[in-house]
Amino acid sequence: MDTATHDLNALFDQLGLASSDPDIEDFIHQHGGTLTDSMHLHQAPFWNESQARFLAEAVREDAEWAEVVDSLSALLRH
């Protein structure tokens, strides 16, 4: 059974990004508004190949990460 936490901080860790609350806020401020309505989160130009693949698979497989990936997508669209 997977008992890992699946929140934004853990997602940023998984993606190899700085994951403190201020780091996440900075990331959202820096990249927010760059996604068009027709663009999927994994298609954003600021991900490397492995990050994009992880995000796409999380949503496609409706994995434990899917909800937090959707949350990040929403945050980056505002």
PDB file with SEQRES, HELIX, SHEET and CRYST1 records, atoms N, CA, C and O in Angstrom:
SEQRES   1 A   78  MET ASP THR ALA THR HIS ASP LEU ASN ALA LEU PHE ASP          
SEQRES   2 A   78  GLN LEU GLY LEU ALA SER SER ASP PRO ASP ILE GLU ASP          
SEQRES   3 A   78  PHE ILE HIS GLN HIS GLY GLY THR LEU THR ASP SER MET          
SEQRES   4 A   78  HIS LEU HIS GLN ALA PRO PHE TRP ASN GLU SER GLN ALA          
SEQRES   5 A   78  ARG PHE LEU ALA GLU ALA VAL ARG GLU ASP ALA GLU TRP          
SEQRES   6 A   78  ALA GLU VAL VAL ASP SER LEU SER ALA LEU LEU ARG HIS          
HELIX    1 AA1 LEU A    8  GLN A   14  1                                   7    
HELIX    2 AA2 ASP A   21  HIS A   31  1                                  11    
HELIX    3 AA3 LEU A   41  GLN A   43  5                                   3    
HELIX    4 AA4 GLU A   49  ARG A   60  1                                  12    
HELIX    5 AA5 ALA A   66  LEU A   76  1                                  11    
CRYST1    1.000    1.000    1.000  90.00  90.00  90.00 P 1           1          
ATOM      1  N   MET A   1       0.839  -1.169   0.000  1.00  0.00           N  
ATOM      2  CA  MET A   1       0.000   0.000   0.000  1.00  0.00           C  
ATOM      3  C   MET A   1       0.891   1.242   0.000  1.00  0.00           C  
ATOM      4  O   MET A   1       1.865   1.324   0.748  1.00  0.00           O  
ATOM      5  N   ASP A   2       0.538   2.205  -0.854  1.00  0.00           N  
ATOM      6  CA  ASP A   2       1.285   3.460  -0.949  1.00  0.00           C  
ATOM      7  C   ASP A   2       0.789   4.421   0.119  1.00  0.00           C  
ATOM      8  O   ASP A   2      -0.375   4.819   0.112  1.00  0.00           O  
ATOM      9  N   THR A   3       1.673   4.793   1.036  1.00  0.00           N  
ATOM     10  CA  THR A   3       1.296   5.726   2.099  1.00  0.00           C  
ATOM     11  C   THR A   3       1.976   7.077   1.913  1.00  0.00           C  
ATOM     12  O   THR A   3       1.950   7.916   2.813  1.00  0.00           O  
ATOM     13  N   ALA A   4       2.573   7.287   0.768  1.00  0.00           N  
ATOM     14  CA  ALA A   4       3.268   8.545   0.497  1.00  0.00           C  
ATOM     15  C   ALA A   4       2.266   9.689   0.390  1.00  0.00           C  
ATOM     16  O   ALA A   4       1.120   9.502  -0.016  1.00  0.00           O  
ATOM     17  N   THR A   5       2.724  10.863   0.762  1.00  0.00           N  
ATOM     18  CA  THR A   5       1.910  12.060   0.635  1.00  0.00           C  
ATOM     19  C   THR A   5       1.952  12.539  -0.807  1.00  0.00           C  
ATOM     20  O   THR A   5       3.017  12.605  -1.422  1.00  0.00           O  
ATOM     21  N   HIS A   6       0.797  12.868  -1.332  1.00  0.00           N  
ATOM     22  CA  HIS A   6       0.705  13.373  -2.694  1.00  0.00           C  
ATOM     23  C   HIS A   6       0.138  14.789  -2.640  1.00  0.00           C  
ATOM     24  O   HIS A   6      -1.050  15.011  -2.879  1.00  0.00           O  
ATOM     25  N   ASP A   7       1.019  15.742  -2.320  1.00  0.00           N  
ATOM     26  CA  ASP A   7       0.644  17.148  -2.300  1.00  0.00           C  
ATOM     27  C   ASP A   7       1.599  17.910  -3.212  1.00  0.00           C  
ATOM     28  O   ASP A   7       2.492  17.319  -3.819  1.00  0.00           O  
ATOM     29  N   LEU A   8       1.407  19.223  -3.307  1.00  0.00           N  
ATOM     30  CA  LEU A   8       2.262  20.007  -4.207  1.00  0.00           C  
ATOM     31  C   LEU A   8       3.731  19.908  -3.841  1.00  0.00           C  
ATOM     32  O   LEU A   8       4.583  19.807  -4.723  1.00  0.00           O  
ATOM     33  N   ASN A   9       4.038  19.934  -2.555  1.00  0.00           N  
ATOM     34  CA  ASN A   9       5.436  19.847  -2.135  1.00  0.00           C  
ATOM     35  C   ASN A   9       6.051  18.528  -2.592  1.00  0.00           C  
ATOM     36  O   ASN A   9       7.170  18.503  -3.104  1.00  0.00           O  
ATOM     37  N   ALA A  10       5.316  17.435  -2.407  1.00  0.00           N  
ATOM     38  CA  ALA A  10       5.811  16.123  -2.818  1.00  0.00           C  
ATOM     39  C   ALA A  10       5.913  16.023  -4.340  1.00  0.00           C  
ATOM     40  O   ALA A  10       6.839  15.402  -4.862  1.00  0.00           O  
ATOM     41  N   LEU A  11       4.964  16.633  -5.052  1.00  0.00           N  
ATOM     42  CA  LEU A  11       5.026  16.625  -6.517  1.00  0.00           C  
ATOM     43  C   LEU A  11       6.271  17.356  -7.008  1.00  0.00           C  
ATOM     44  O   LEU A  11       6.961  16.874  -7.906  1.00  0.00           O  
ATOM     45  N   PHE A  12       6.557  18.510  -6.426  1.00  0.00           N  
ATOM     46  CA  PHE A  12       7.756  19.246  -6.828  1.00  0.00           C  
ATOM     47  C   PHE A  12       9.014  18.441  -6.518  1.00  0.00           C  
ATOM     48  O   PHE A  12       9.963  18.452  -7.301  1.00  0.00           O  
ATOM     49  N   ASP A  13       9.030  17.744  -5.386  1.00  0.00           N  
ATOM     50  CA  ASP A  13      10.144  16.832  -5.085  1.00  0.00           C  
ATOM     51  C   ASP A  13      10.274  15.781  -6.182  1.00  0.00           C  
ATOM     52  O   ASP A  13      11.365  15.533  -6.694  1.00  0.00           O  
ATOM     53  N   GLN A  14       9.150  15.171  -6.534  1.00  0.00           N  
ATOM     54  CA  GLN A  14       9.131  14.114  -7.548  1.00  0.00           C  
ATOM     55  C   GLN A  14       9.657  14.630  -8.891  1.00  0.00           C  
ATOM     56  O   GLN A  14      10.302  13.896  -9.640  1.00  0.00           O  
ATOM     57  N   LEU A  15       9.374  15.890  -9.178  1.00  0.00           N  
ATOM     58  CA  LEU A  15       9.816  16.494 -10.438  1.00  0.00           C  
ATOM     59  C   LEU A  15      11.249  17.009 -10.377  1.00  0.00           C  
ATOM     60  O   LEU A  15      11.784  17.493 -11.374  1.00  0.00           O  
ATOM     61  N   GLY A  16      11.867  16.902  -9.201  1.00  0.00           N  
ATOM     62  CA  GLY A  16      13.246  17.358  -9.048  1.00  0.00           C  
ATOM     63  C   GLY A  16      13.365  18.867  -8.916  1.00  0.00           C  
ATOM     64  O   GLY A  16      14.406  19.444  -9.231  1.00  0.00           O  
ATOM     65  N   LEU A  17      12.301  19.502  -8.451  1.00  0.00           N  
ATOM     66  CA  LEU A  17      12.280  20.953  -8.297  1.00  0.00           C  
ATOM     67  C   LEU A  17      12.327  21.329  -6.822  1.00  0.00           C  
ATOM     68  O   LEU A  17      11.986  20.521  -5.959  1.00  0.00           O  
ATOM     69  N   ALA A  18      12.748  22.554  -6.537  1.00  0.00           N  
ATOM     70  CA  ALA A  18      12.708  23.060  -5.165  1.00  0.00           C  
ATOM     71  C   ALA A  18      11.258  23.004  -4.686  1.00  0.00           C  
ATOM     72  O   ALA A  18      10.347  23.392  -5.417  1.00  0.00           O  
ATOM     73  N   SER A  19      11.043  22.522  -3.462  1.00  0.00           N  
ATOM     74  CA  SER A  19       9.684  22.168  -3.065  1.00  0.00           C  
ATOM     75  C   SER A  19       9.167  22.843  -1.799  1.00  0.00           C  
ATOM     76  O   SER A  19       8.139  22.432  -1.262  1.00  0.00           O  
ATOM     77  N   SER A  20       9.857  23.865  -1.317  1.00  0.00           N  
ATOM     78  CA  SER A  20       9.307  24.579  -0.164  1.00  0.00           C  
ATOM     79  C   SER A  20       8.116  25.414  -0.642  1.00  0.00           C  
ATOM     80  O   SER A  20       7.985  25.687  -1.835  1.00  0.00           O  
ATOM     81  N   ASP A  21       7.261  25.813   0.278  1.00  0.00           N  
ATOM     82  CA  ASP A  21       6.112  26.634  -0.104  1.00  0.00           C  
ATOM     83  C   ASP A  21       6.538  27.904  -0.848  1.00  0.00           C  
ATOM     84  O   ASP A  21       5.946  28.220  -1.880  1.00  0.00           O  
ATOM     85  N   PRO A  22       7.548  28.645  -0.361  1.00  0.00           N  
ATOM     86  CA  PRO A  22       7.979  29.832  -1.115  1.00  0.00           C  
ATOM     87  C   PRO A  22       8.524  29.491  -2.509  1.00  0.00           C  
ATOM     88  O   PRO A  22       8.312  30.250  -3.455  1.00  0.00           O  
ATOM     89  N   ASP A  23       9.222  28.360  -2.644  1.00  0.00           N  
ATOM     90  CA  ASP A  23       9.728  27.937  -3.958  1.00  0.00           C  
ATOM     91  C   ASP A  23       8.577  27.655  -4.916  1.00  0.00           C  
ATOM     92  O   ASP A  23       8.632  28.035  -6.086  1.00  0.00           O  
ATOM     93  N   ILE A  24       7.547  26.996  -4.428  1.00  0.00           N  
ATOM     94  CA  ILE A  24       6.388  26.676  -5.263  1.00  0.00           C  
ATOM     95  C   ILE A  24       5.669  27.959  -5.666  1.00  0.00           C  
ATOM     96  O   ILE A  24       5.271  28.112  -6.821  1.00  0.00           O  
ATOM     97  N   GLU A  25       5.501  28.876  -4.726  1.00  0.00           N  
ATOM     98  CA  GLU A  25       4.874  30.162  -5.040  1.00  0.00           C  
ATOM     99  C   GLU A  25       5.674  30.909  -6.105  1.00  0.00           C  
ATOM    100  O   GLU A  25       5.097  31.490  -7.024  1.00  0.00           O  
ATOM    101  N   ASP A  26       6.995  30.893  -5.984  1.00  0.00           N  
ATOM    102  CA  ASP A  26       7.851  31.543  -6.987  1.00  0.00           C  
ATOM    103  C   ASP A  26       7.683  30.893  -8.360  1.00  0.00           C  
ATOM    104  O   ASP A  26       7.595  31.587  -9.373  1.00  0.00           O  
ATOM    105  N   PHE A  27       7.639  29.556  -8.389  1.00  0.00           N  
ATOM    106  CA  PHE A  27       7.476  28.828  -9.644  1.00  0.00           C  
ATOM    107  C   PHE A  27       6.152  29.216 -10.301  1.00  0.00           C  
ATOM    108  O   PHE A  27       6.107  29.493 -11.500  1.00  0.00           O  
ATOM    109  N   ILE A  28       5.083  29.234  -9.517  1.00  0.00           N  
ATOM    110  CA  ILE A  28       3.763  29.576 -10.055  1.00  0.00           C  
ATOM    111  C   ILE A  28       3.750  31.025 -10.538  1.00  0.00           C  
ATOM    112  O   ILE A  28       3.169  31.328 -11.581  1.00  0.00           O  
ATOM    113  N   HIS A  29       4.381  31.911  -9.792  1.00  0.00           N  
ATOM    114  CA  HIS A  29       4.453  33.315 -10.208  1.00  0.00           C  
ATOM    115  C   HIS A  29       5.245  33.447 -11.514  1.00  0.00           C  
ATOM    116  O   HIS A  29       4.859  34.202 -12.406  1.00  0.00           O  
ATOM    117  N   GLN A  30       6.344  32.715 -11.619  1.00  0.00           N  
ATOM    118  CA  GLN A  30       7.200  32.788 -12.805  1.00  0.00           C  
ATOM    119  C   GLN A  30       6.527  32.198 -14.043  1.00  0.00           C  
ATOM    120  O   GLN A  30       6.652  32.747 -15.137  1.00  0.00           O  
ATOM    121  N   HIS A  31       5.817  31.086 -13.876  1.00  0.00           N  
ATOM    122  CA  HIS A  31       5.276  30.360 -15.027  1.00  0.00           C  
ATOM    123  C   HIS A  31       3.767  30.496 -15.188  1.00  0.00           C  
ATOM    124  O   HIS A  31       3.210  30.046 -16.189  1.00  0.00           O  
ATOM    125  N   GLY A  32       3.101  31.109 -14.218  1.00  0.00           N  
ATOM    126  CA  GLY A  32       1.652  31.261 -14.290  1.00  0.00           C  
ATOM    127  C   GLY A  32       1.227  32.039 -15.521  1.00  0.00           C  
ATOM    128  O   GLY A  32       1.884  32.999 -15.923  1.00  0.00           O  
ATOM    129  N   GLY A  33       0.137  31.622 -16.107  1.00  0.00           N  
ATOM    130  CA  GLY A  33      -0.383  32.293 -17.285  1.00  0.00           C  
ATOM    131  C   GLY A  33       0.253  31.868 -18.594  1.00  0.00           C  
ATOM    132  O   GLY A  33      -0.113  32.388 -19.649  1.00  0.00           O  
ATOM    133  N   THR A  34       1.197  30.935 -18.555  1.00  0.00           N  
ATOM    134  CA  THR A  34       1.860  30.512 -19.794  1.00  0.00           C  
ATOM    135  C   THR A  34       1.116  29.382 -20.505  1.00  0.00           C  
ATOM    136  O   THR A  34       1.424  29.066 -21.654  1.00  0.00           O  
ATOM    137  N   LEU A  35       0.145  28.776 -19.833  1.00  0.00           N  
ATOM    138  CA  LEU A  35      -0.606  27.683 -20.440  1.00  0.00           C  
ATOM    139  C   LEU A  35      -1.845  28.229 -21.137  1.00  0.00           C  
ATOM    140  O   LEU A  35      -2.606  28.992 -20.541  1.00  0.00           O  
ATOM    141  N   THR A  36      -2.052  27.851 -22.372  1.00  0.00           N  
ATOM    142  CA  THR A  36      -3.277  28.217 -23.071  1.00  0.00           C  
ATOM    143  C   THR A  36      -4.378  27.247 -22.661  1.00  0.00           C  
ATOM    144  O   THR A  36      -4.108  26.199 -22.076  1.00  0.00           O  
ATOM    145  N   ASP A  37      -5.617  27.605 -22.973  1.00  0.00           N  
ATOM    146  CA  ASP A  37      -6.740  26.740 -22.616  1.00  0.00           C  
ATOM    147  C   ASP A  37      -6.649  25.373 -23.281  1.00  0.00           C  
ATOM    148  O   ASP A  37      -7.115  24.379 -22.724  1.00  0.00           O  
ATOM    149  N   SER A  38      -6.058  25.317 -24.457  1.00  0.00           N  
ATOM    150  CA  SER A  38      -5.979  24.047 -25.187  1.00  0.00           C  
ATOM    151  C   SER A  38      -4.716  23.246 -24.856  1.00  0.00           C  
ATOM    152  O   SER A  38      -4.545  22.133 -25.354  1.00  0.00           O  
ATOM    153  N   MET A  39      -3.841  23.793 -24.031  1.00  0.00           N  
ATOM    154  CA  MET A  39      -2.563  23.146 -23.718  1.00  0.00           C  
ATOM    155  C   MET A  39      -2.681  22.291 -22.454  1.00  0.00           C  
ATOM    156  O   MET A  39      -3.211  22.738 -21.436  1.00  0.00           O  
ATOM    157  N   HIS A  40      -2.186  21.072 -22.533  1.00  0.00           N  
ATOM    158  CA  HIS A  40      -2.097  20.216 -21.351  1.00  0.00           C  
ATOM    159  C   HIS A  40      -0.875  20.629 -20.543  1.00  0.00           C  
ATOM    160  O   HIS A  40       0.098  21.147 -21.093  1.00  0.00           O  
ATOM    161  N   LEU A  41      -0.930  20.400 -19.249  1.00  0.00           N  
ATOM    162  CA  LEU A  41       0.166  20.809 -18.373  1.00  0.00           C  
ATOM    163  C   LEU A  41       1.505  20.260 -18.848  1.00  0.00           C  
ATOM    164  O   LEU A  41       2.503  20.980 -18.852  1.00  0.00           O  
ATOM    165  N   HIS A  42       1.535  18.995 -19.248  1.00  0.00           N  
ATOM    166  CA  HIS A  42       2.809  18.388 -19.649  1.00  0.00           C  
ATOM    167  C   HIS A  42       3.377  18.997 -20.932  1.00  0.00           C  
ATOM    168  O   HIS A  42       4.544  18.772 -21.252  1.00  0.00           O  
ATOM    169  N   GLN A  43       2.577  19.760 -21.668  1.00  0.00           N  
ATOM    170  CA  GLN A  43       3.036  20.392 -22.905  1.00  0.00           C  
ATOM    171  C   GLN A  43       3.703  21.745 -22.673  1.00  0.00           C  
ATOM    172  O   GLN A  43       4.228  22.343 -23.612  1.00  0.00           O  
ATOM    173  N   ALA A  44       3.689  22.229 -21.444  1.00  0.00           N  
ATOM    174  CA  ALA A  44       4.285  23.535 -21.151  1.00  0.00           C  
ATOM    175  C   ALA A  44       5.776  23.508 -21.481  1.00  0.00           C  
ATOM    176  O   ALA A  44       6.441  22.494 -21.270  1.00  0.00           O  
ATOM    177  N   PRO A  45       6.298  24.607 -21.993  1.00  0.00           N  
ATOM    178  CA  PRO A  45       7.685  24.626 -22.453  1.00  0.00           C  
ATOM    179  C   PRO A  45       8.732  24.596 -21.343  1.00  0.00           C  
ATOM    180  O   PRO A  45       9.917  24.424 -21.627  1.00  0.00           O  
ATOM    181  N   PHE A  46       8.328  24.757 -20.108  1.00  0.00           N  
ATOM    182  CA  PHE A  46       9.307  24.830 -19.021  1.00  0.00           C  
ATOM    183  C   PHE A  46       9.634  23.485 -18.389  1.00  0.00           C  
ATOM    184  O   PHE A  46      10.460  23.432 -17.478  1.00  0.00           O  
ATOM    185  N   TRP A  47       9.016  22.395 -18.841  1.00  0.00           N  
ATOM    186  CA  TRP A  47       9.343  21.062 -18.312  1.00  0.00           C  
ATOM    187  C   TRP A  47      10.441  20.431 -19.149  1.00  0.00           C  
ATOM    188  O   TRP A  47      10.523  20.658 -20.357  1.00  0.00           O  
ATOM    189  N   ASN A  48      11.287  19.633 -18.497  1.00  0.00           N  
ATOM    190  CA  ASN A  48      12.204  18.818 -19.286  1.00  0.00           C  
ATOM    191  C   ASN A  48      11.455  17.550 -19.710  1.00  0.00           C  
ATOM    192  O   ASN A  48      10.307  17.340 -19.320  1.00  0.00           O  
ATOM    193  N   GLU A  49      12.096  16.732 -20.489  1.00  0.00           N  
ATOM    194  CA  GLU A  49      11.425  15.552 -21.059  1.00  0.00           C  
ATOM    195  C   GLU A  49      10.892  14.602 -19.987  1.00  0.00           C  
ATOM    196  O   GLU A  49       9.759  14.132 -20.094  1.00  0.00           O  
ATOM    197  N   SER A  50      11.676  14.315 -18.972  1.00  0.00           N  
ATOM    198  CA  SER A  50      11.231  13.363 -17.947  1.00  0.00           C  
ATOM    199  C   SER A  50      10.113  13.952 -17.087  1.00  0.00           C  
ATOM    200  O   SER A  50       9.207  13.226 -16.677  1.00  0.00           O  
ATOM    201  N   GLN A  51      10.162  15.240 -16.811  1.00  0.00           N  
ATOM    202  CA  GLN A  51       9.087  15.883 -16.052  1.00  0.00           C  
ATOM    203  C   GLN A  51       7.782  15.839 -16.846  1.00  0.00           C  
ATOM    204  O   GLN A  51       6.728  15.511 -16.301  1.00  0.00           O  
ATOM    205  N   ALA A  52       7.856  16.166 -18.118  1.00  0.00           N  
ATOM    206  CA  ALA A  52       6.670  16.154 -18.974  1.00  0.00           C  
ATOM    207  C   ALA A  52       6.079  14.751 -19.064  1.00  0.00           C  
ATOM    208  O   ALA A  52       4.860  14.584 -19.011  1.00  0.00           O  
ATOM    209  N   ARG A  53       6.933  13.749 -19.200  1.00  0.00           N  
ATOM    210  CA  ARG A  53       6.464  12.367 -19.275  1.00  0.00           C  
ATOM    211  C   ARG A  53       5.771  11.958 -17.976  1.00  0.00           C  
ATOM    212  O   ARG A  53       4.709  11.337 -18.010  1.00  0.00           O  
ATOM    213  N   PHE A  54       6.363  12.303 -16.833  1.00  0.00           N  
ATOM    214  CA  PHE A  54       5.760  11.968 -15.545  1.00  0.00           C  
ATOM    215  C   PHE A  54       4.376  12.607 -15.412  1.00  0.00           C  
ATOM    216  O   PHE A  54       3.421  11.943 -15.008  1.00  0.00           O  
ATOM    217  N   LEU A  55       4.267  13.890 -15.749  1.00  0.00           N  
ATOM    218  CA  LEU A  55       2.988  14.592 -15.630  1.00  0.00           C  
ATOM    219  C   LEU A  55       1.935  13.990 -16.558  1.00  0.00           C  
ATOM    220  O   LEU A  55       0.784  13.816 -16.156  1.00  0.00           O  
ATOM    221  N   ALA A  56       2.316  13.675 -17.783  1.00  0.00           N  
ATOM    222  CA  ALA A  56       1.376  13.081 -18.736  1.00  0.00           C  
ATOM    223  C   ALA A  56       0.906  11.715 -18.258  1.00  0.00           C  
ATOM    224  O   ALA A  56      -0.285  11.409 -18.324  1.00  0.00           O  
ATOM    225  N   GLU A  57       1.829  10.896 -17.779  1.00  0.00           N  
ATOM    226  CA  GLU A  57       1.470   9.560 -17.307  1.00  0.00           C  
ATOM    227  C   GLU A  57       0.601   9.622 -16.062  1.00  0.00           C  
ATOM    228  O   GLU A  57      -0.310   8.808 -15.910  1.00  0.00           O  
ATOM    229  N   ALA A  58       0.859  10.562 -15.175  1.00  0.00           N  
ATOM    230  CA  ALA A  58       0.066  10.686 -13.953  1.00  0.00           C  
ATOM    231  C   ALA A  58      -1.397  10.935 -14.285  1.00  0.00           C  
ATOM    232  O   ALA A  58      -2.288  10.360 -13.659  1.00  0.00           O  
ATOM    233  N   VAL A  59      -1.643  11.784 -15.259  1.00  0.00           N  
ATOM    234  CA  VAL A  59      -3.018  12.092 -15.646  1.00  0.00           C  
ATOM    235  C   VAL A  59      -3.611  10.954 -16.469  1.00  0.00           C  
ATOM    236  O   VAL A  59      -4.743  10.537 -16.224  1.00  0.00           O  
ATOM    237  N   ARG A  60      -2.860  10.449 -17.438  1.00  0.00           N  
ATOM    238  CA  ARG A  60      -3.361   9.394 -18.320  1.00  0.00           C  
ATOM    239  C   ARG A  60      -3.730   8.138 -17.533  1.00  0.00           C  
ATOM    240  O   ARG A  60      -4.747   7.503 -17.812  1.00  0.00           O  
ATOM    241  N   GLU A  61      -2.909   7.785 -16.556  1.00  0.00           N  
ATOM    242  CA  GLU A  61      -3.147   6.571 -15.779  1.00  0.00           C  
ATOM    243  C   GLU A  61      -4.023   6.826 -14.562  1.00  0.00           C  
ATOM    244  O   GLU A  61      -4.291   5.907 -13.788  1.00  0.00           O  
ATOM    245  N   ASP A  62      -4.477   8.077 -14.383  1.00  0.00           N  
ATOM    246  CA  ASP A  62      -5.265   8.467 -13.219  1.00  0.00           C  
ATOM    247  C   ASP A  62      -4.598   7.963 -11.942  1.00  0.00           C  
ATOM    248  O   ASP A  62      -5.248   7.421 -11.048  1.00  0.00           O  
ATOM    249  N   ALA A  63      -3.291   8.159 -11.886  1.00  0.00           N  
ATOM    250  CA  ALA A  63      -2.479   7.712 -10.756  1.00  0.00           C  
ATOM    251  C   ALA A  63      -2.770   8.563  -9.524  1.00  0.00           C  
ATOM    252  O   ALA A  63      -3.521   9.536  -9.582  1.00  0.00           O  
ATOM    253  N   GLU A  64      -2.150   8.168  -8.399  1.00  0.00           N  
ATOM    254  CA  GLU A  64      -2.333   8.915  -7.160  1.00  0.00           C  
ATOM    255  C   GLU A  64      -1.951  10.379  -7.333  1.00  0.00           C  
ATOM    256  O   GLU A  64      -2.449  11.243  -6.610  1.00  0.00           O  
ATOM    257  N   TRP A  65      -1.081  10.656  -8.277  1.00  0.00           N  
ATOM    258  CA  TRP A  65      -0.621  12.025  -8.513  1.00  0.00           C  
ATOM    259  C   TRP A  65      -1.609  12.849  -9.326  1.00  0.00           C  
ATOM    260  O   TRP A  65      -1.468  14.070  -9.380  1.00  0.00           O  
ATOM    261  N   ALA A  66      -2.594  12.242  -9.955  1.00  0.00           N  
ATOM    262  CA  ALA A  66      -3.461  12.948 -10.904  1.00  0.00           C  
ATOM    263  C   ALA A  66      -4.139  14.166 -10.287  1.00  0.00           C  
ATOM    264  O   ALA A  66      -4.195  15.221 -10.920  1.00  0.00           O  
ATOM    265  N   GLU A  67      -4.647  14.047  -9.087  1.00  0.00           N  
ATOM    266  CA  GLU A  67      -5.366  15.161  -8.464  1.00  0.00           C  
ATOM    267  C   GLU A  67      -4.448  16.357  -8.220  1.00  0.00           C  
ATOM    268  O   GLU A  67      -4.820  17.497  -8.501  1.00  0.00           O  
ATOM    269  N   VAL A  68      -3.256  16.099  -7.700  1.00  0.00           N  
ATOM    270  CA  VAL A  68      -2.339  17.209  -7.430  1.00  0.00           C  
ATOM    271  C   VAL A  68      -1.779  17.788  -8.732  1.00  0.00           C  
ATOM    272  O   VAL A  68      -1.501  18.986  -8.796  1.00  0.00           O  
ATOM    273  N   VAL A  69      -1.609  16.971  -9.757  1.00  0.00           N  
ATOM    274  CA  VAL A  69      -1.191  17.477 -11.070  1.00  0.00           C  
ATOM    275  C   VAL A  69      -2.276  18.399 -11.629  1.00  0.00           C  
ATOM    276  O   VAL A  69      -1.969  19.453 -12.185  1.00  0.00           O  
ATOM    277  N   ASP A  70      -3.534  18.006 -11.483  1.00  0.00           N  
ATOM    278  CA  ASP A  70      -4.639  18.865 -11.920  1.00  0.00           C  
ATOM    279  C   ASP A  70      -4.655  20.178 -11.140  1.00  0.00           C  
ATOM    280  O   ASP A  70      -4.929  21.235 -11.708  1.00  0.00           O  
ATOM    281  N   SER A  71      -4.363  20.113  -9.852  1.00  0.00           N  
ATOM    282  CA  SER A  71      -4.312  21.328  -9.030  1.00  0.00           C  
ATOM    283  C   SER A  71      -3.215  22.267  -9.515  1.00  0.00           C  
ATOM    284  O   SER A  71      -3.428  23.475  -9.618  1.00  0.00           O  
ATOM    285  N   LEU A  72      -2.042  21.714  -9.812  1.00  0.00           N  
ATOM    286  CA  LEU A  72      -0.948  22.534 -10.321  1.00  0.00           C  
ATOM    287  C   LEU A  72      -1.332  23.162 -11.658  1.00  0.00           C  
ATOM    288  O   LEU A  72      -1.040  24.332 -11.904  1.00  0.00           O  
ATOM    289  N   SER A  73      -1.973  22.401 -12.504  1.00  0.00           N  
ATOM    290  CA  SER A  73      -2.415  22.924 -13.793  1.00  0.00           C  
ATOM    291  C   SER A  73      -3.340  24.122 -13.591  1.00  0.00           C  
ATOM    292  O   SER A  73      -3.195  25.143 -14.263  1.00  0.00           O  
ATOM    293  N   ALA A  74      -4.282  23.998 -12.675  1.00  0.00           N  
ATOM    294  CA  ALA A  74      -5.213  25.101 -12.398  1.00  0.00           C  
ATOM    295  C   ALA A  74      -4.472  26.322 -11.856  1.00  0.00           C  
ATOM    296  O   ALA A  74      -4.766  27.450 -12.251  1.00  0.00           O  
ATOM    297  N   LEU A  75      -3.528  26.108 -10.967  1.00  0.00           N  
ATOM    298  CA  LEU A  75      -2.767  27.222 -10.395  1.00  0.00           C  
ATOM    299  C   LEU A  75      -1.968  27.967 -11.464  1.00  0.00           C  
ATOM    300  O   LEU A  75      -1.823  29.187 -11.396  1.00  0.00           O  
ATOM    301  N   LEU A  76      -1.457  27.242 -12.434  1.00  0.00           N  
ATOM    302  CA  LEU A  76      -0.648  27.860 -13.484  1.00  0.00           C  
ATOM    303  C   LEU A  76      -1.493  28.556 -14.550  1.00  0.00           C  
ATOM    304  O   LEU A  76      -0.956  29.281 -15.387  1.00  0.00           O  
ATOM    305  N   ARG A  77      -2.780  28.347 -14.527  1.00  0.00           N  
ATOM    306  CA  ARG A  77      -3.667  28.977 -15.516  1.00  0.00           C  
ATOM    307  C   ARG A  77      -4.240  30.299 -15.019  1.00  0.00           C  
ATOM    308  O   ARG A  77      -4.918  30.990 -15.779  1.00  0.00           O  
ATOM    309  N   HIS A  78      -3.993  30.661 -13.799  1.00  0.00           N  
ATOM    310  CA  HIS A  78      -4.541  31.917 -13.246  1.00  0.00           C  
ATOM    311  C   HIS A  78      -3.533  33.025 -13.282  1.00  0.00           C  
ATOM    312  O   HIS A  78      -3.829  34.142 -12.858  1.00  0.00           O  
TER     313      HIS A  78                                                      
END                                                                             
